[in-house]
Amino acid sequence: MSRPALDLASARVLLANDDGIQAPGLRLLERVVRRLAREVWVVAPESEQSAASHSLTMRRPLYVRKVGRRRYTVDGTPTDCILLAIHQVMRSHPPDLILSGINRGGNLGEDATYSGTVAAAREGTMLGFPSIALSQVYDDGQGVPWETAEQWAPEILRRLAGASWPPTVLINVNFPAVAAAEVTGIEVTRHGRRKIGGSMVEGRDPRGERYFWIGGGRREDRGREGSDLEAVHRGAVSVSPLALELTDEPTLAALTAVFS
């Protein structure tokens, strides 16, 4: 069963991210969505929470601070932000749609496992709200082409609002690292293969203790046809449906037979 299409012009939209309340991508998304939707709320981390994944704060209290009209910060993770937004900040007026981003950097392939941006959309989906993660890919050493996301996001959001998808699915959008006019189109893609942690620096701290620093190097497969990586690196906007269901059905059937 799929959700019905959403009238974006009359929608109440919640924005979150993992780059923090001051992030340029969040400001950009606010500008875009305020032109499209009736009401926009922001509940974002106080500070950067990149690679926080779906972590949840349970061993200390969390503080919510109002920093503007319908704008709040949480001293926690992106998941904390969504939970507090739904159960506290917007308790009497829940959102019609949750958007997370726009992240500074792509969330492609296995990035989705580590990403706080994707985790916020996943949490929104788990709570029963249609949710979309958005990220702007950029090349190391180059500026972030925010104008690409700004130009293409309205069309993406309008189309997705008019579409329907199962309540157990979130949408992961990645804008390519090209100028807005050079985007080749919008493609619906599969989850690709891209594993972070391929580089590591070893050193000594001022006390002489040995440390390791995980770098951003990735092993990735850009040639897998139909994947998010392949599409983005050809200059297309990638739209990937990601499922919450983690059970592998063929293995479930095989193991059921083994243990019957």
ZADO-1210 file (C-alpha; in nm, 4 decimals, padded with zeros to 6 digits):
<atoms>
<atom x="00.0000" y="00.0000" z="00.0000" code="MET" pos="1"/>
<atom x="00.1319" y="00.3462" z="-00.0915" code="SER" pos="2"/>
<atom x="00.0646" y="00.6856" z="00.0570" code="ARG" pos="3"/>
<atom x="-00.1515" y="00.9253" z="-00.1440" code="PRO" pos="4"/>
<atom x="00.0067" y="01.2166" z="-00.3279" code="ALA" pos="5"/>
<atom x="00.0684" y="01.5315" z="-00.1251" code="LEU" pos="6"/>
<atom x="-00.0489" y="01.8849" z="-00.2026" code="ASP" pos="7"/>
<atom x="00.2828" y="02.0582" z="-00.1423" code="LEU" pos="8"/>
<atom x="00.1340" y="02.4100" z="-00.1593" code="ALA" pos="9"/>
<atom x="-00.0795" y="02.3411" z="00.1478" code="SER" pos="10"/>
<atom x="00.1716" y="02.1226" z="00.3307" code="ALA" pos="11"/>
<atom x="00.3432" y="02.1701" z="00.6636" code="ARG" pos="12"/>
<atom x="00.7080" y="02.0674" z="00.6147" code="VAL" pos="13"/>
<atom x="00.9700" y="01.9797" z="00.8768" code="LEU" pos="14"/>
<atom x="01.3372" y="02.0344" z="00.7881" code="LEU" pos="15"/>
<atom x="01.6347" y="01.8705" z="00.9601" code="ALA" pos="16"/>
<atom x="01.9951" y="01.7877" z="00.8708" code="ASN" pos="17"/>
<atom x="02.3243" y="01.6609" z="01.0098" code="ASP" pos="18"/>
<atom x="02.5447" y="01.9602" z="00.9216" code="ASP" pos="19"/>
<atom x="02.3910" y="02.1785" z="01.1940" code="GLY" pos="20"/>
<atom x="02.1551" y="02.4730" z="01.2206" code="ILE" pos="21"/>
<atom x="02.3980" y="02.7177" z="01.0534" code="GLN" pos="22"/>
<atom x="02.4738" y="02.4984" z="00.7523" code="ALA" pos="23"/>
<atom x="02.4400" y="02.6649" z="00.4100" code="PRO" pos="24"/>
<atom x="02.2564" y="02.3618" z="00.2721" code="GLY" pos="25"/>
<atom x="01.9860" y="02.3927" z="00.5363" code="LEU" pos="26"/>
<atom x="01.9467" y="02.7649" z="00.4660" code="ARG" pos="27"/>
<atom x="01.9182" y="02.6857" z="00.0957" code="LEU" pos="28"/>
<atom x="01.6531" y="02.4208" z="00.1583" code="LEU" pos="29"/>
<atom x="01.4565" y="02.6656" z="00.3728" code="GLU" pos="30"/>
<atom x="01.4545" y="02.9194" z="00.0891" code="ARG" pos="31"/>
<atom x="01.3415" y="02.6594" z="-00.1618" code="VAL" pos="32"/>
<atom x="01.0672" y="02.5091" z="00.0519" code="VAL" pos="33"/>
<atom x="00.9282" y="02.8439" z="00.1680" code="ARG" pos="34"/>
<atom x="00.8461" y="02.9142" z="-00.1977" code="ARG" pos="35"/>
<atom x="00.6690" y="02.5794" z="-00.2339" code="LEU" pos="36"/>
<atom x="00.4910" y="02.4975" z="00.0920" code="ALA" pos="37"/>
<atom x="00.2447" y="02.6658" z="00.3239" code="ARG" pos="38"/>
<atom x="00.4462" y="02.6243" z="00.6431" code="GLU" pos="39"/>
<atom x="00.8091" y="02.5394" z="00.7179" code="VAL" pos="40"/>
<atom x="00.9545" y="02.4249" z="01.0500" code="TRP" pos="41"/>
<atom x="01.3224" y="02.3604" z="01.1263" code="VAL" pos="42"/>
<atom x="01.4567" y="02.1354" z="01.4028" code="VAL" pos="43"/>
<atom x="01.8288" y="02.0809" z="01.3488" code="ALA" pos="44"/>
<atom x="02.1386" y="01.9903" z="01.5532" code="PRO" pos="45"/>
<atom x="02.3239" y="02.2698" z="01.7335" code="GLU" pos="46"/>
<atom x="02.6514" y="02.1499" z="01.5828" code="SER" pos="47"/>
<atom x="02.7682" y="01.9276" z="01.3004" code="GLU" pos="48"/>
<atom x="02.6668" y="01.5636" z="01.3321" code="GLN" pos="49"/>
<atom x="02.8044" y="01.4245" z="01.0054" code="SER" pos="50"/>
<atom x="02.8401" y="01.0431" z="01.0015" code="ALA" pos="51"/>
<atom x="02.6282" y="01.0221" z="01.3181" code="ALA" pos="52"/>
<atom x="02.4196" y="00.7589" z="01.1392" code="SER" pos="53"/>
<atom x="02.1007" y="00.6608" z="01.3246" code="HIS" pos="54"/>
<atom x="02.2453" y="00.7187" z="01.6714" code="SER" pos="55"/>
<atom x="02.0072" y="00.8125" z="01.9520" code="LEU" pos="56"/>
<atom x="02.0993" y="00.9982" z="02.2719" code="THR" pos="57"/>
<atom x="01.9767" y="00.8064" z="02.5784" code="MET" pos="58"/>
<atom x="02.2421" y="00.8579" z="02.8492" code="ARG" pos="59"/>
<atom x="02.1995" y="01.2322" z="02.9035" code="ARG" pos="60"/>
<atom x="01.9211" y="01.4924" z="02.8781" code="PRO" pos="61"/>
<atom x="01.8603" y="01.6824" z="02.5555" code="LEU" pos="62"/>
<atom x="01.7918" y="02.0557" z="02.5286" code="TYR" pos="63"/>
<atom x="01.5694" y="02.2184" z="02.2686" code="VAL" pos="64"/>
<atom x="01.6265" y="02.5893" z="02.2041" code="ARG" pos="65"/>
<atom x="01.4106" y="02.8193" z="01.9961" code="LYS" pos="66"/>
<atom x="01.6321" y="03.0309" z="01.7675" code="VAL" pos="67"/>
<atom x="01.3692" y="03.1909" z="01.5438" code="GLY" pos="68"/>
<atom x="01.0131" y="03.1647" z="01.4223" code="ARG" pos="69"/>
<atom x="00.9499" y="02.7908" z="01.3785" code="ARG" pos="70"/>
<atom x="01.3278" y="02.7298" z="01.4078" code="ARG" pos="71"/>
<atom x="01.4741" y="02.5148" z="01.6858" code="TYR" pos="72"/>
<atom x="01.8042" y="02.3493" z="01.7721" code="THR" pos="73"/>
<atom x="01.8716" y="02.0292" z="01.9634" code="VAL" pos="74"/>
<atom x="02.2048" y="01.9469" z="02.1288" code="ASP" pos="75"/>
<atom x="02.1911" y="01.5976" z="01.9884" code="GLY" pos="76"/>
<atom x="02.1867" y="01.3856" z="01.6756" code="THR" pos="77"/>
<atom x="01.9677" y="01.4112" z="01.3651" code="PRO" pos="78"/>
<atom x="01.7584" y="01.1228" z="01.4998" code="THR" pos="79"/>
<atom x="01.7111" y="01.3126" z="01.8259" code="ASP" pos="80"/>
<atom x="01.5957" y="01.6141" z="01.6250" code="CYS" pos="81"/>
<atom x="01.3245" y="01.4195" z="01.4440" code="ILE" pos="82"/>
<atom x="01.2006" y="01.2538" z="01.7623" code="LEU" pos="83"/>
<atom x="01.1828" y="01.5818" z="01.9522" code="LEU" pos="84"/>
<atom x="01.0242" y="01.7605" z="01.6578" code="ALA" pos="85"/>
<atom x="00.7448" y="01.5036" z="01.6296" code="ILE" pos="86"/>
<atom x="00.6844" y="01.4351" z="01.9982" code="HIS" pos="87"/>
<atom x="00.7448" y="01.7833" z="02.1420" code="GLN" pos="88"/>
<atom x="00.7980" y="02.0827" z="01.9124" code="VAL" pos="89"/>
<atom x="00.5279" y="01.9878" z="01.6586" code="MET" pos="90"/>
<atom x="00.3224" y="01.7624" z="01.8817" code="ARG" pos="91"/>
<atom x="-00.0064" y="01.9472" z="01.8222" code="SER" pos="92"/>
<atom x="00.0557" y="02.0143" z="01.4504" code="HIS" pos="93"/>
<atom x="00.2590" y="01.7285" z="01.2935" code="PRO" pos="94"/>
<atom x="00.4251" y="01.7720" z="00.9550" code="PRO" pos="95"/>
<atom x="00.2927" y="01.6422" z="00.6257" code="ASP" pos="96"/>
<atom x="00.6455" y="01.5904" z="00.4931" code="LEU" pos="97"/>
<atom x="00.9985" y="01.5643" z="00.6376" code="ILE" pos="98"/>
<atom x="01.3031" y="01.6816" z="00.4422" code="LEU" pos="99"/>
<atom x="01.6615" y="01.6277" z="00.5571" code="SER" pos="100"/>
<atom x="01.9531" y="01.8266" z="00.4118" code="GLY" pos="101"/>
<atom x="02.0690" y="01.9637" z="00.1902" code="ILE" pos="102"/>
<atom x="02.3849" y="01.7821" z="00.2920" code="ASN" pos="103"/>
<atom x="02.7288" y="01.9183" z="00.2022" code="ARG" pos="104"/>
<atom x="02.8565" y="01.6156" z="00.0137" code="GLY" pos="105"/>
<atom x="02.6952" y="01.3161" z="-00.1499" code="GLY" pos="106"/>
<atom x="02.5207" y="01.0319" z="00.0282" code="ASN" pos="107"/>
<atom x="02.5734" y="00.7575" z="-00.2278" code="LEU" pos="108"/>
<atom x="02.6046" y="00.3828" z="-00.1885" code="GLY" pos="109"/>
<atom x="02.7105" y="00.2815" z="00.1631" code="GLU" pos="110"/>
<atom x="02.7238" y="00.6494" z="00.2641" code="ASP" pos="111"/>
<atom x="02.3545" y="00.6013" z="00.3412" code="ALA" pos="112"/>
<atom x="02.4511" y="00.3661" z="00.6251" code="THR" pos="113"/>
<atom x="02.6695" y="00.6253" z="00.7995" code="TYR" pos="114"/>
<atom x="02.4821" y="00.9413" z="00.7053" code="SER" pos="115"/>
<atom x="02.2993" y="01.1454" z="00.9674" code="GLY" pos="116"/>
<atom x="02.1136" y="01.3141" z="00.6825" code="THR" pos="117"/>
<atom x="01.9694" y="00.9850" z="00.5601" code="VAL" pos="118"/>
<atom x="01.9107" y="00.8712" z="00.9197" code="ALA" pos="119"/>
<atom x="01.6860" y="01.1722" z="00.9855" code="ALA" pos="120"/>
<atom x="01.4729" y="01.0732" z="00.6850" code="ALA" pos="121"/>
<atom x="01.4783" y="00.7113" z="00.7997" code="ARG" pos="122"/>
<atom x="01.3581" y="00.8133" z="01.1460" code="GLU" pos="123"/>
<atom x="01.0797" y="01.0202" z="00.9921" code="GLY" pos="124"/>
<atom x="00.9742" y="00.7196" z="00.7844" code="THR" pos="125"/>
<atom x="00.9784" y="00.4947" z="01.0907" code="MET" pos="126"/>
<atom x="00.7477" y="00.7428" z="01.2642" code="LEU" pos="127"/>
<atom x="00.5031" y="00.7280" z="00.9745" code="GLY" pos="128"/>
<atom x="00.5854" y="01.0438" z="00.7756" code="PHE" pos="129"/>
<atom x="00.6903" y="01.0651" z="00.4099" code="PRO" pos="130"/>
<atom x="01.0567" y="01.1615" z="00.4241" code="SER" pos="131"/>
<atom x="01.3228" y="01.2670" z="00.1757" code="ILE" pos="132"/>
<atom x="01.7005" y="01.3079" z="00.2214" code="ALA" pos="133"/>
<atom x="01.8785" y="01.5532" z="-00.0109" code="LEU" pos="134"/>
<atom x="02.2541" y="01.5904" z="-00.0684" code="SER" pos="135"/>
<atom x="02.4776" y="01.7994" z="-00.2938" code="GLN" pos="136"/>
<atom x="02.7789" y="01.6122" z="-00.4308" code="VAL" pos="137"/>
<atom x="03.1013" y="01.8106" z="-00.4770" code="TYR" pos="138"/>
<atom x="03.4566" y="01.7360" z="-00.5807" code="ASP" pos="139"/>
<atom x="03.7351" y="01.7602" z="-00.3221" code="ASP" pos="140"/>
<atom x="03.9245" y="02.0860" z="-00.3566" code="GLY" pos="141"/>
<atom x="03.6362" y="02.2478" z="-00.5435" code="GLN" pos="142"/>
<atom x="03.3563" y="02.4702" z="-00.4200" code="GLY" pos="143"/>
<atom x="03.0167" y="02.3176" z="-00.3478" code="VAL" pos="144"/>
<atom x="02.7833" y="02.3888" z="-00.6435" code="PRO" pos="145"/>
<atom x="02.4878" y="02.4862" z="-00.4264" code="TRP" pos="146"/>
<atom x="02.3181" y="02.6547" z="-00.7230" code="GLU" pos="147"/>
<atom x="02.2641" y="02.3094" z="-00.8742" code="THR" pos="148"/>
<atom x="02.0612" y="02.1913" z="-00.5770" code="ALA" pos="149"/>
<atom x="01.8788" y="02.5241" z="-00.5566" code="GLU" pos="150"/>
<atom x="01.7732" y="02.5090" z="-00.9205" code="GLN" pos="151"/>
<atom x="01.6794" y="02.1410" z="-00.9338" code="TRP" pos="152"/>
<atom x="01.5324" y="02.0840" z="-00.5848" code="ALA" pos="153"/>
<atom x="01.1958" y="02.2537" z="-00.6566" code="PRO" pos="154"/>
<atom x="01.1264" y="02.0254" z="-00.9522" code="GLU" pos="155"/>
<atom x="01.2337" y="01.7168" z="-00.7570" code="ILE" pos="156"/>
<atom x="01.0135" y="01.8074" z="-00.4596" code="LEU" pos="157"/>
<atom x="00.7110" y="01.8875" z="-00.6745" code="ARG" pos="158"/>
<atom x="00.7363" y="01.5554" z="-00.8559" code="ARG" pos="159"/>
<atom x="00.7902" y="01.3551" z="-00.5387" code="LEU" pos="160"/>
<atom x="00.5017" y="01.5301" z="-00.3635" code="ALA" pos="161"/>
<atom x="00.2789" y="01.4280" z="-00.6536" code="GLY" pos="162"/>
<atom x="00.3996" y="01.0684" z="-00.6396" code="ALA" pos="163"/>
<atom x="00.3183" y="00.7940" z="-00.3949" code="SER" pos="164"/>
<atom x="00.5466" y="00.5371" z="-00.2351" code="TRP" pos="165"/>
<atom x="00.5111" y="00.2769" z="00.0417" code="PRO" pos="166"/>
<atom x="00.5198" y="00.3973" z="00.4033" code="PRO" pos="167"/>
<atom x="00.8246" y="00.1764" z="00.4651" code="THR" pos="168"/>
<atom x="01.0342" y="00.3581" z="00.2022" code="VAL" pos="169"/>
<atom x="01.2347" y="00.6819" z="00.2204" code="LEU" pos="170"/>
<atom x="01.3686" y="00.8736" z="-00.0776" code="ILE" pos="171"/>
<atom x="01.7384" y="00.9585" z="-00.1132" code="ASN" pos="172"/>
<atom x="01.8197" y="01.2422" z="-00.3573" code="VAL" pos="173"/>
<atom x="02.1710" y="01.3372" z="-00.4717" code="ASN" pos="174"/>
<atom x="02.2531" y="01.6381" z="-00.6897" code="PHE" pos="175"/>
<atom x="02.5625" y="01.5974" z="-00.9116" code="PRO" pos="176"/>
<atom x="02.8840" y="01.8018" z="-00.8849" code="ALA" pos="177"/>
<atom x="02.8200" y="01.9977" z="-01.2031" code="VAL" pos="178"/>
<atom x="02.6780" y="02.3404" z="-01.2805" code="ALA" pos="179"/>
<atom x="02.2995" y="02.3574" z="-01.2810" code="ALA" pos="180"/>
<atom x="02.2855" y="02.4035" z="-01.6586" code="ALA" pos="181"/>
<atom x="02.5014" y="02.0930" z="-01.7105" code="GLU" pos="182"/>
<atom x="02.2701" y="01.8511" z="-01.5284" code="VAL" pos="183"/>
<atom x="02.1681" y="01.5793" z="-01.7728" code="THR" pos="184"/>
<atom x="01.8323" y="01.5053" z="-01.6122" code="GLY" pos="185"/>
<atom x="01.6683" y="01.3171" z="-01.3263" code="ILE" pos="186"/>
<atom x="01.7150" y="00.9399" z="-01.2949" code="GLU" pos="187"/>
<atom x="01.5594" y="00.6885" z="-01.0570" code="VAL" pos="188"/>
<atom x="01.8443" y="00.4675" z="-00.9366" code="THR" pos="189"/>
<atom x="01.9473" y="00.1750" z="-00.7251" code="ARG" pos="190"/>
<atom x="02.1663" y="00.1911" z="-00.4160" code="HIS" pos="191"/>
<atom x="02.5286" y="00.1722" z="-00.5369" code="GLY" pos="192"/>
<atom x="02.8517" y="00.0476" z="-00.3813" code="ARG" pos="193"/>
<atom x="03.0770" y="00.3000" z="-00.2093" code="ARG" pos="194"/>
<atom x="03.2663" y="00.2146" z="00.1097" code="LYS" pos="195"/>
<atom x="03.4256" y="00.4862" z="00.3212" code="ILE" pos="196"/>
<atom x="03.7291" y="00.4203" z="00.5409" code="GLY" pos="197"/>
<atom x="03.9776" y="00.3369" z="00.2679" code="GLY" pos="198"/>
<atom x="04.2354" y="00.5831" z="00.4012" code="SER" pos="199"/>
<atom x="04.3756" y="00.6219" z="00.7505" code="MET" pos="200"/>
<atom x="04.6404" y="00.8455" z="00.9036" code="VAL" pos="201"/>
<atom x="04.8537" y="00.7358" z="01.1970" code="GLU" pos="202"/>
<atom x="05.0266" y="00.9791" z="01.4314" code="GLY" pos="203"/>
<atom x="05.1215" y="01.0719" z="01.7879" code="ARG" pos="204"/>
<atom x="04.9346" y="01.3191" z="02.0059" code="ASP" pos="205"/>
<atom x="05.1214" y="01.5768" z="02.2257" code="PRO" pos="206"/>
<atom x="05.1464" y="01.3167" z="02.5047" code="ARG" pos="207"/>
<atom x="05.3037" y="01.0640" z="02.2734" code="GLY" pos="208"/>
<atom x="04.9954" y="00.8441" z="02.2517" code="GLU" pos="209"/>
<atom x="04.9440" y="00.6712" z="01.9204" code="ARG" pos="210"/>
<atom x="04.6248" y="00.7635" z="01.7297" code="TYR" pos="211"/>
<atom x="04.4507" y="00.6770" z="01.4060" code="PHE" pos="212"/>
<atom x="04.2408" y="00.9192" z="01.2009" code="TRP" pos="213"/>
<atom x="03.9920" y="00.7715" z="00.9549" code="ILE" pos="214"/>
<atom x="03.9961" y="00.9664" z="00.6297" code="GLY" pos="215"/>
<atom x="03.7310" y="01.0287" z="00.3714" code="GLY" pos="216"/>
<atom x="03.8772" y="00.8010" z="00.1059" code="GLY" pos="217"/>
<atom x="03.6278" y="00.5648" z="-00.0525" code="ARG" pos="218"/>
<atom x="03.6295" y="00.2510" z="-00.2639" code="ARG" pos="219"/>
<atom x="03.3466" y="00.2965" z="-00.5095" code="GLU" pos="220"/>
<atom x="03.1987" y="00.1385" z="-00.8209" code="ASP" pos="221"/>
<atom x="03.0977" y="00.4108" z="-01.0646" code="ARG" pos="222"/>
<atom x="03.0387" y="00.1675" z="-01.3482" code="GLY" pos="223"/>
<atom x="02.7414" y="-00.0212" z="-01.2047" code="ARG" pos="224"/>
<atom x="02.4663" y="00.0690" z="-01.4494" code="GLU" pos="225"/>
<atom x="02.1491" y="00.2039" z="-01.2926" code="GLY" pos="226"/>
<atom x="02.3181" y="00.2910" z="-00.9602" code="SER" pos="227"/>
<atom x="02.3157" y="00.6259" z="-00.7817" code="ASP" pos="228"/>
<atom x="02.6940" y="00.6565" z="-00.8229" code="LEU" pos="229"/>
<atom x="02.6886" y="00.5890" z="-01.1945" code="GLU" pos="230"/>
<atom x="02.4073" y="00.8376" z="-01.2577" code="ALA" pos="231"/>
<atom x="02.5525" y="01.1198" z="-01.0469" code="VAL" pos="232"/>
<atom x="02.8964" y="01.0888" z="-01.2046" code="HIS" pos="233"/>
<atom x="02.7365" y="01.1241" z="-01.5476" code="ARG" pos="234"/>
<atom x="02.5808" y="01.4514" z="-01.4288" code="GLY" pos="235"/>
<atom x="02.2289" y="01.3344" z="-01.3437" code="ALA" pos="236"/>
<atom x="02.0236" y="01.3954" z="-01.0302" code="VAL" pos="237"/>
<atom x="01.9799" y="01.0600" z="-00.8565" code="SER" pos="238"/>
<atom x="01.6516" y="00.9662" z="-00.6859" code="VAL" pos="239"/>
<atom x="01.6754" y="00.6375" z="-00.4924" code="SER" pos="240"/>
<atom x="01.3987" y="00.4650" z="-00.2946" code="PRO" pos="241"/>
<atom x="01.5468" y="00.3018" z="00.0168" code="LEU" pos="242"/>
<atom x="01.3489" y="00.0435" z="00.2157" code="ALA" pos="243"/>
<atom x="01.3350" y="00.0078" z="00.5938" code="LEU" pos="244"/>
<atom x="01.2856" y="-00.3685" z="00.5642" code="GLU" pos="245"/>
<atom x="01.6239" y="-00.5364" z="00.6133" code="LEU" pos="246"/>
<atom x="01.5171" y="-00.9004" z="00.5953" code="THR" pos="247"/>
<atom x="01.6503" y="-01.0933" z="00.2960" code="ASP" pos="248"/>
<atom x="01.3554" y="-01.3057" z="00.1817" code="GLU" pos="249"/>
<atom x="01.5480" y="-01.5790" z="-00.0087" code="PRO" pos="250"/>
<atom x="01.7782" y="-01.6364" z="00.2902" code="THR" pos="251"/>
<atom x="01.4791" y="-01.6310" z="00.5257" code="LEU" pos="252"/>
<atom x="01.3179" y="-01.9096" z="00.3240" code="ALA" pos="253"/>
<atom x="01.6419" y="-02.1061" z="00.3049" code="ALA" pos="254"/>
<atom x="01.7091" y="-02.0820" z="00.6796" code="LEU" pos="255"/>
<atom x="01.3483" y="-02.1686" z="00.7610" code="THR" pos="256"/>
<atom x="01.3979" y="-02.4922" z="00.5712" code="ALA" pos="257"/>
<atom x="01.7264" y="-02.5599" z="00.7561" code="VAL" pos="258"/>
<atom x="01.5716" y="-02.5135" z="01.1011" code="PHE" pos="259"/>
<atom x="01.2341" y="-02.6760" z="01.0312" code="SER" pos="260"/>
</atoms>
